[in-house]
Amino acid sequence: MDLNRYQGLWYEIASYPASFSIGCVGTTATYTLQPDNRLGILNECKVRRFQGFEREARAVGRVADSETNAKLALTFEGNSFEEPYWIIDLDAENYQYAVVSNPQRSGLFILSRQPTLSSVAYEGILERLLAQDYDLSRLRITSQQRR
């Protein structure tokens, strides 16, 4: 995975429920490549409605598998421990979507460069997740405003 191409703004299309995202709409993640090859991460959402107040979480990610760059270890502000961040599916040609999970499969995030994802791309992602035995019944669509 090319960290330069991965950096930038991503919209959350769907995810497993997580403590940060309870009550959130318009969830985004912005990745910024740092000079030391770490990723600065800013997760943001609006609480309950698009005009609601903003919630954010900041983290720094380091490459945990330099062979692929697809496995990162994140440290969120206020925490001293690292959390695994594995990119398990990626539009390697255009970097228009990414799917992120962890080894325990307790988290799952479908991300897109746009607030919406084509039904063809989304259905393809779901098929590949099913083939990997992910529990799609836990997946929740994230409301996004069209821009």
ChimeraX commands (.cxc) that place a marker at each C-alpha (Angstrom):
marker #1 position 0.00,0.00,0.00 radius 0.5
marker #1 position 1.27,3.45,-0.92 radius 0.5
marker #1 position 0.95,5.74,2.12 radius 0.5
marker #1 position 1.21,8.83,-0.10 radius 0.5
marker #1 position -1.85,7.74,-2.08 radius 0.5
marker #1 position -3.72,6.63,1.06 radius 0.5
marker #1 position -3.40,9.98,2.81 radius 0.5
marker #1 position -6.21,12.51,2.55 radius 0.5
marker #1 position -9.91,12.61,3.34 radius 0.5
marker #1 position -12.02,9.43,3.57 radius 0.5
marker #1 position -15.77,9.16,4.26 radius 0.5
marker #1 position -17.10,6.35,6.41 radius 0.5
marker #1 position -19.71,4.49,4.35 radius 0.5
marker #1 position -20.47,1.74,6.87 radius 0.5
marker #1 position -18.94,0.30,10.03 radius 0.5
marker #1 position -19.41,-1.95,12.99 radius 0.5
marker #1 position -20.67,0.16,15.92 radius 0.5
marker #1 position -17.78,1.66,17.91 radius 0.5
marker #1 position -17.72,3.84,21.02 radius 0.5
marker #1 position -16.42,6.89,19.10 radius 0.5
marker #1 position -19.21,6.75,16.53 radius 0.5
marker #1 position -22.27,6.34,18.78 radius 0.5
marker #1 position -24.79,8.92,17.61 radius 0.5
marker #1 position -22.55,10.11,14.77 radius 0.5
marker #1 position -23.39,11.19,11.23 radius 0.5
marker #1 position -21.02,12.48,8.58 radius 0.5
marker #1 position -18.07,10.52,9.94 radius 0.5
marker #1 position -14.76,11.14,8.18 radius 0.5
marker #1 position -11.11,10.22,8.63 radius 0.5
marker #1 position -8.24,12.36,7.42 radius 0.5
marker #1 position -4.79,10.81,7.11 radius 0.5
marker #1 position -1.67,12.96,6.79 radius 0.5
marker #1 position 1.72,11.43,6.06 radius 0.5
marker #1 position 4.34,12.78,8.47 radius 0.5
marker #1 position 8.06,13.26,7.66 radius 0.5
marker #1 position 8.91,10.23,9.86 radius 0.5
marker #1 position 6.60,8.05,7.68 radius 0.5
marker #1 position 3.91,7.90,10.36 radius 0.5
marker #1 position 0.31,8.81,9.62 radius 0.5
marker #1 position -1.41,11.61,11.50 radius 0.5
marker #1 position -5.08,10.66,11.86 radius 0.5
marker #1 position -8.09,12.86,12.55 radius 0.5
marker #1 position -11.47,11.14,12.91 radius 0.5
marker #1 position -14.43,13.54,12.93 radius 0.5
marker #1 position -18.21,13.31,13.03 radius 0.5
marker #1 position -21.27,15.37,13.78 radius 0.5
marker #1 position -23.31,14.24,16.76 radius 0.5
marker #1 position -26.92,13.25,15.96 radius 0.5
marker #1 position -27.40,15.66,13.03 radius 0.5
marker #1 position -25.29,17.35,10.38 radius 0.5
marker #1 position -25.66,20.71,12.16 radius 0.5
marker #1 position -24.77,19.14,15.51 radius 0.5
marker #1 position -21.58,19.66,17.44 radius 0.5
marker #1 position -18.41,18.04,16.20 radius 0.5
marker #1 position -16.65,15.13,17.88 radius 0.5
marker #1 position -13.06,14.27,17.03 radius 0.5
marker #1 position -10.40,11.73,17.87 radius 0.5
marker #1 position -6.74,12.08,16.96 radius 0.5
marker #1 position -4.18,9.32,16.56 radius 0.5
marker #1 position -0.79,8.56,15.10 radius 0.5
marker #1 position -0.23,5.43,13.06 radius 0.5
marker #1 position 3.01,3.61,12.42 radius 0.5
marker #1 position 3.59,0.92,9.82 radius 0.5
marker #1 position 3.59,-2.46,11.59 radius 0.5
marker #1 position 4.27,-4.50,8.43 radius 0.5
marker #1 position 6.74,-2.79,6.11 radius 0.5
marker #1 position 6.39,-5.52,3.50 radius 0.5
marker #1 position 2.85,-4.40,2.59 radius 0.5
marker #1 position 2.28,-1.15,4.55 radius 0.5
marker #1 position -1.30,-2.46,4.98 radius 0.5
marker #1 position -0.96,-3.23,8.68 radius 0.5
marker #1 position -0.62,-0.21,10.94 radius 0.5
marker #1 position -0.55,0.29,14.70 radius 0.5
marker #1 position -2.50,3.33,15.94 radius 0.5
marker #1 position -2.08,5.21,19.19 radius 0.5
marker #1 position -4.98,7.54,20.02 radius 0.5
marker #1 position -4.47,10.68,22.09 radius 0.5
marker #1 position -4.79,9.90,25.77 radius 0.5
marker #1 position -3.91,6.21,25.30 radius 0.5
marker #1 position -0.54,4.55,25.77 radius 0.5
marker #1 position -1.41,1.34,23.93 radius 0.5
marker #1 position -1.48,0.62,20.21 radius 0.5
marker #1 position -4.49,-0.62,18.30 radius 0.5
marker #1 position -4.13,-2.69,15.12 radius 0.5
marker #1 position -5.42,-1.10,11.91 radius 0.5
marker #1 position -5.38,-3.53,9.01 radius 0.5
marker #1 position -6.36,-2.50,5.50 radius 0.5
marker #1 position -7.98,-5.73,4.30 radius 0.5
marker #1 position -9.41,-4.49,1.00 radius 0.5
marker #1 position -8.35,-1.56,-1.15 radius 0.5
marker #1 position -9.07,-0.17,-4.58 radius 0.5
marker #1 position -5.38,-0.53,-5.42 radius 0.5
marker #1 position -5.75,1.14,-8.81 radius 0.5
marker #1 position -7.50,4.38,-7.82 radius 0.5
marker #1 position -7.61,4.37,-4.00 radius 0.5
marker #1 position -11.34,5.18,-4.12 radius 0.5
marker #1 position -12.33,2.77,-1.32 radius 0.5
marker #1 position -10.67,0.94,1.56 radius 0.5
marker #1 position -11.87,-1.58,4.11 radius 0.5
marker #1 position -10.25,-1.58,7.55 radius 0.5
marker #1 position -10.43,-4.16,10.33 radius 0.5
marker #1 position -8.24,-5.75,12.99 radius 0.5
marker #1 position -7.04,-9.29,13.76 radius 0.5
marker #1 position -9.92,-9.89,16.21 radius 0.5
marker #1 position -12.46,-8.68,13.59 radius 0.5
marker #1 position -14.08,-6.58,16.31 radius 0.5
marker #1 position -13.92,-3.45,14.16 radius 0.5
marker #1 position -14.83,-2.97,10.52 radius 0.5
marker #1 position -14.91,0.24,8.50 radius 0.5
marker #1 position -15.77,0.75,4.84 radius 0.5
marker #1 position -14.27,4.02,3.62 radius 0.5
marker #1 position -14.64,5.96,0.39 radius 0.5
marker #1 position -13.10,9.08,-1.10 radius 0.5
marker #1 position -16.64,10.34,-1.77 radius 0.5
marker #1 position -19.66,10.55,0.59 radius 0.5
marker #1 position -21.25,7.73,-1.41 radius 0.5
marker #1 position -19.92,4.53,-2.93 radius 0.5
marker #1 position -21.29,2.95,-6.10 radius 0.5
marker #1 position -23.56,-0.03,-5.52 radius 0.5
marker #1 position -21.24,-2.17,-7.66 radius 0.5
marker #1 position -18.21,-1.34,-5.50 radius 0.5
marker #1 position -20.19,-1.73,-2.25 radius 0.5
marker #1 position -21.68,-5.10,-3.24 radius 0.5
marker #1 position -18.22,-6.31,-4.28 radius 0.5
marker #1 position -16.83,-5.33,-0.89 radius 0.5
marker #1 position -19.67,-7.14,0.90 radius 0.5
marker #1 position -19.07,-10.29,-1.17 radius 0.5
marker #1 position -15.37,-10.29,-0.29 radius 0.5
marker #1 position -16.18,-9.71,3.40 radius 0.5
marker #1 position -18.62,-12.63,3.38 radius 0.5
marker #1 position -15.94,-14.82,1.80 radius 0.5
marker #1 position -13.73,-13.91,4.78 radius 0.5
marker #1 position -16.54,-14.79,7.24 radius 0.5
marker #1 position -17.21,-11.25,8.47 radius 0.5
marker #1 position -20.57,-10.80,10.22 radius 0.5
marker #1 position -22.39,-8.38,7.92 radius 0.5
marker #1 position -25.40,-8.24,10.26 radius 0.5
marker #1 position -23.29,-5.98,12.52 radius 0.5
marker #1 position -22.55,-3.52,9.70 radius 0.5
marker #1 position -24.30,-0.13,10.01 radius 0.5
marker #1 position -24.59,2.41,7.19 radius 0.5
marker #1 position -23.17,5.84,8.08 radius 0.5
marker #1 position -25.29,8.84,7.06 radius 0.5
marker #1 position -23.35,11.28,4.90 radius 0.5
marker #1 position -24.40,14.59,3.38 radius 0.5
marker #1 position -23.95,14.82,-0.35 radius 0.5
marker #1 position -21.56,17.58,-1.39 radius 0.5
marker link #1:1,2 radius 0.2
marker link #1:2,3 radius 0.2
marker link #1:3,4 radius 0.2
marker link #1:4,5 radius 0.2
marker link #1:5,6 radius 0.2
marker link #1:6,7 radius 0.2
marker link #1:7,8 radius 0.2
marker link #1:8,9 radius 0.2
marker link #1:9,10 radius 0.2
marker link #1:10,11 radius 0.2
marker link #1:11,12 radius 0.2
marker link #1:12,13 radius 0.2
marker link #1:13,14 radius 0.2
marker link #1:14,15 radius 0.2
marker link #1:15,16 radius 0.2
marker link #1:16,17 radius 0.2
marker link #1:17,18 radius 0.2
marker link #1:18,19 radius 0.2
marker link #1:19,20 radius 0.2
marker link #1:20,21 radius 0.2
marker link #1:21,22 radius 0.2
marker link #1:22,23 radius 0.2
marker link #1:23,24 radius 0.2
marker link #1:24,25 radius 0.2
marker link #1:25,26 radius 0.2
marker link #1:26,27 radius 0.2
marker link #1:27,28 radius 0.2
marker link #1:28,29 radius 0.2
marker link #1:29,30 radius 0.2
marker link #1:30,31 radius 0.2
marker link #1:31,32 radius 0.2
marker link #1:32,33 radius 0.2
marker link #1:33,34 radius 0.2
marker link #1:34,35 radius 0.2
marker link #1:35,36 radius 0.2
marker link #1:36,37 radius 0.2
marker link #1:37,38 radius 0.2
marker link #1:38,39 radius 0.2
marker link #1:39,40 radius 0.2
marker link #1:40,41 radius 0.2
marker link #1:41,42 radius 0.2
marker link #1:42,43 radius 0.2
marker link #1:43,44 radius 0.2
marker link #1:44,45 radius 0.2
marker link #1:45,46 radius 0.2
marker link #1:46,47 radius 0.2
marker link #1:47,48 radius 0.2
marker link #1:48,49 radius 0.2
marker link #1:49,50 radius 0.2
marker link #1:50,51 radius 0.2
marker link #1:51,52 radius 0.2
marker link #1:52,53 radius 0.2
marker link #1:53,54 radius 0.2
marker link #1:54,55 radius 0.2
marker link #1:55,56 radius 0.2
marker link #1:56,57 radius 0.2
marker link #1:57,58 radius 0.2
marker link #1:58,59 radius 0.2
marker link #1:59,60 radius 0.2
marker link #1:60,61 radius 0.2
marker link #1:61,62 radius 0.2
marker link #1:62,63 radius 0.2
marker link #1:63,64 radius 0.2
marker link #1:64,65 radius 0.2
marker link #1:65,66 radius 0.2
marker link #1:66,67 radius 0.2
marker link #1:67,68 radius 0.2
marker link #1:68,69 radius 0.2
marker link #1:69,70 radius 0.2
marker link #1:70,71 radius 0.2
marker link #1:71,72 radius 0.2
marker link #1:72,73 radius 0.2
marker link #1:73,74 radius 0.2
marker link #1:74,75 radius 0.2
marker link #1:75,76 radius 0.2
marker link #1:76,77 radius 0.2
marker link #1:77,78 radius 0.2
marker link #1:78,79 radius 0.2
marker link #1:79,80 radius 0.2
marker link #1:80,81 radius 0.2
marker link #1:81,82 radius 0.2
marker link #1:82,83 radius 0.2
marker link #1:83,84 radius 0.2
marker link #1:84,85 radius 0.2
marker link #1:85,86 radius 0.2
marker link #1:86,87 radius 0.2
marker link #1:87,88 radius 0.2
marker link #1:88,89 radius 0.2
marker link #1:89,90 radius 0.2
marker link #1:90,91 radius 0.2
marker link #1:91,92 radius 0.2
marker link #1:92,93 radius 0.2
marker link #1:93,94 radius 0.2
marker link #1:94,95 radius 0.2
marker link #1:95,96 radius 0.2
marker link #1:96,97 radius 0.2
marker link #1:97,98 radius 0.2
marker link #1:98,99 radius 0.2
marker link #1:99,100 radius 0.2
marker link #1:100,101 radius 0.2
marker link #1:101,102 radius 0.2
marker link #1:102,103 radius 0.2
marker link #1:103,104 radius 0.2
marker link #1:104,105 radius 0.2
marker link #1:105,106 radius 0.2
marker link #1:106,107 radius 0.2
marker link #1:107,108 radius 0.2
marker link #1:108,109 radius 0.2
marker link #1:109,110 radius 0.2
marker link #1:110,111 radius 0.2
marker link #1:111,112 radius 0.2
marker link #1:112,113 radius 0.2
marker link #1:113,114 radius 0.2
marker link #1:114,115 radius 0.2
marker link #1:115,116 radius 0.2
marker link #1:116,117 radius 0.2
marker link #1:117,118 radius 0.2
marker link #1:118,119 radius 0.2
marker link #1:119,120 radius 0.2
marker link #1:120,121 radius 0.2
marker link #1:121,122 radius 0.2
marker link #1:122,123 radius 0.2
marker link #1:123,124 radius 0.2
marker link #1:124,125 radius 0.2
marker link #1:125,126 radius 0.2
marker link #1:126,127 radius 0.2
marker link #1:127,128 radius 0.2
marker link #1:128,129 radius 0.2
marker link #1:129,130 radius 0.2
marker link #1:130,131 radius 0.2
marker link #1:131,132 radius 0.2
marker link #1:132,133 radius 0.2
marker link #1:133,134 radius 0.2
marker link #1:134,135 radius 0.2
marker link #1:135,136 radius 0.2
marker link #1:136,137 radius 0.2
marker link #1:137,138 radius 0.2
marker link #1:138,139 radius 0.2
marker link #1:139,140 radius 0.2
marker link #1:140,141 radius 0.2
marker link #1:141,142 radius 0.2
marker link #1:142,143 radius 0.2
marker link #1:143,144 radius 0.2
marker link #1:144,145 radius 0.2
marker link #1:145,146 radius 0.2
marker link #1:146,147 radius 0.2
view
